[in-house]
Amino acid sequence: MTTATSAVLQPAPSYRDVPPIEAVATPSTPKTEPARRQAALTLEHISLSFGGIAALGDVSFAVELGEIRAIIGPNGAGKSSLLNVISGIYRPDHGHIGLAGRDFRQVPASKLATLGVARTFQNLALFSGLDVLGNVLMGRAALRHAGFIGQILGLGQARREDKDARERAERMVDFLDLQPVRNRPVATLPYGLQKRVELARALVAEPRILLLDEPMAGMTAAEKTEIAEVIRKAQRQFDLTIVMIEHDIGMVMDLSDRVVVLDHGRLIADGTPQAVQADQAVIDAYLGVAHDDRDGA
Ligand SMILES: Nc1ncnc2c1ncn2[C@@H]1O[C@H](COP(=O)(O)OP(=O)(O)OP(=O)(O)O)[C@@H](O)[C@H]1O
C-alpha cells in the first residue's frame, strides 16, 4: 500500500449510453436509488472453500457498467478464486452471481462468450504454434454458429463466419498495433507483446465485461505503462466493464474507478482508490497485522 501514495488518479469515466443490462435486484444494487448506475455484475454472499480452507467468505459487491474495478489483496487473499467464480470455473458453496440480466449459482463457463464475458489469464494461455492473427482468430471460435461439419466442408454459413471473423481479427490486430507482427509465431514475441495478443484475443469476442488476471505480471515498467494505456483505450473504445486482478498497486490506483480489497477471503474494503489506500484495515492487511475479527474467516 505504501507504494501507492504517489499514484495519480484518473477521473472516473462519464456515463456512456451503452445498451443496459438489466440489473439483478440485490440489497447492494437497489434499482430505486437514482444516483447508482446499473450493475454489469453482482456478487452476492459468495463463499468457496477447498477442503478445510475457506478461499472466499461471504463476498458481496456490484460492478457498475463501464467501470474499471480492481480486485487487490495480499497473496492467498482469494482474488483468483473470485475471478474463477465469476468466469464459471468454480461453483461457489454459497451465493449468486448476477450477469447479463441473469442470476447464476454457477456461471456456465462454456457460455461465457455468449454472455458477453471474456478473460485473460495470469499465465499466458496462447497457442504457441499459431501466429498472432491465428491466436486472435481463436477468440471468435466460441461465437461461431456453423457446425463442425459445415466448417470442414466450407459451407455457406461457415464461409461467411470465417470471413467475418478474419475481418474482426484484423481490425483488432490493428487496434492493438500488432500489425507489424501479425504473421509471427507468438512464441517468438517478447512477453509484453504476447500479453497484448492475449488481450486482442479476448477483445475480438466483443465482450461487455473483460476479466483481466494480472495483466501486468512479469512486465517491465515501460511495458506496464504501455499496457495500461491499451486497457484504457479499449475500455473507452468498446464501452467495456473491466474487472482486473493486479499486484502493481500504483497501476491499480492509476487505472481503477473503484477497488475491492480481499484479505483471508473476506472483503475488507470497496471504494475509490483514494478511500481504499487510506483505509486502516487495508493498510493493516498489507502490513500483515492480525485482527481478532478476521480470525474466524
Ligand atoms: N484449487 C485449489 N485447491 C486448494 N486450495 C486452493 C485452490 N485454489 C486456491 N486455494 C487456496 O485458497 C486460498 C485463496 O487462493 P487464491 O489463489 O484465490 O488467492 P490469490 O489472492 O489469488 O493469491 P495470489 O495473489 O497468491 O495469486 C489460498 O489459501 C489458496 O491456497
The ligand as an SDF file (V2000), in Angstrom:
LIG
                    3D

 31 33  0  0  0  0  0  0  0  0999 V2000
   -7.5450  -25.3150   -6.3570 N   0  0  0  0  0  0  0  0  0  0  0  0
   -7.2710  -25.0870   -5.0610 C   0  0  0  0  0  0  0  0  0  0  0  0
   -7.1560  -26.1220   -4.1950 N   0  0  0  0  0  0  0  0  0  0  0  0
   -6.9090  -25.9110   -2.8760 C   0  0  0  0  0  0  0  0  0  0  0  0
   -6.7530  -24.6810   -2.3420 N   0  0  0  0  0  0  0  0  0  0  0  0
   -6.8430  -23.6260   -3.1540 C   0  0  0  0  0  0  0  0  0  0  0  0
   -7.1150  -23.7590   -4.5610 C   0  0  0  0  0  0  0  0  0  0  0  0
   -7.1490  -22.5290   -5.1270 N   0  0  0  0  0  0  0  0  0  0  0  0
   -6.9290  -21.6630   -4.1330 C   0  0  0  0  0  0  0  0  0  0  0  0
   -6.7390  -22.3110   -2.9560 N   0  0  0  0  0  0  0  0  0  0  0  0
   -6.4970  -21.6860   -1.6560 C   0  0  0  0  0  0  0  0  0  0  0  0
   -7.4770  -20.6840   -1.4890 O   0  0  0  0  0  0  0  0  0  0  0  0
   -6.8940  -19.5150   -0.9060 C   0  0  0  0  0  0  0  0  0  0  0  0
   -7.0720  -18.3470   -1.8740 C   0  0  0  0  0  0  0  0  0  0  0  0
   -6.2470  -18.5620   -3.0150 O   0  0  0  0  0  0  0  0  0  0  0  0
   -6.2670  -17.6330   -4.2980 P   0  0  0  0  0  0  0  0  0  0  0  0
   -5.3310  -18.2620   -5.2890 O   0  0  0  0  0  0  0  0  0  0  0  0
   -7.6350  -17.3920   -4.7150 O   0  0  0  0  0  0  0  0  0  0  0  0
   -5.6200  -16.3090   -3.7130 O   0  0  0  0  0  0  0  0  0  0  0  0
   -4.9780  -15.0830   -4.5050 P   0  0  0  0  0  0  0  0  0  0  0  0
   -5.3860  -13.8650   -3.7590 O   0  0  0  0  0  0  0  0  0  0  0  0
   -5.3180  -15.1580   -5.9410 O   0  0  0  0  0  0  0  0  0  0  0  0
   -3.4350  -15.3550   -4.2780 O   0  0  0  0  0  0  0  0  0  0  0  0
   -2.1550  -14.8920   -5.1830 P   0  0  0  0  0  0  0  0  0  0  0  0
   -2.0910  -13.4040   -5.0940 O   0  0  0  0  0  0  0  0  0  0  0  0
   -1.0090  -15.5370   -4.4710 O   0  0  0  0  0  0  0  0  0  0  0  0
   -2.3850  -15.4110   -6.5760 O   0  0  0  0  0  0  0  0  0  0  0  0
   -5.4430  -19.8400   -0.6320 C   0  0  0  0  0  0  0  0  0  0  0  0
   -5.3510  -20.2980    0.7120 O   0  0  0  0  0  0  0  0  0  0  0  0
   -5.1480  -20.9890   -1.5840 C   0  0  0  0  0  0  0  0  0  0  0  0
   -4.1410  -21.8200   -1.0890 O   0  0  0  0  0  0  0  0  0  0  0  0
  1  2  1  0
  2  3  1  0
  2  7  2  0
  3  4  2  0
  4  5  1  0
  5  6  2  0
  6  7  1  0
  6 10  1  0
  7  8  1  0
  8  9  2  0
  9 10  1  0
 10 11  1  0
 11 12  1  0
 11 30  1  0
 12 13  1  0
 13 14  1  0
 13 28  1  0
 14 15  1  0
 15 16  1  0
 16 17  2  0
 16 18  1  0
 16 19  1  0
 19 20  1  0
 20 21  2  0
 20 22  1  0
 20 23  1  0
 23 24  1  0
 24 25  2  0
 24 26  1  0
 24 27  1  0
 28 29  1  0
 28 30  1  0
 30 31  1  0
M  END
$$$$
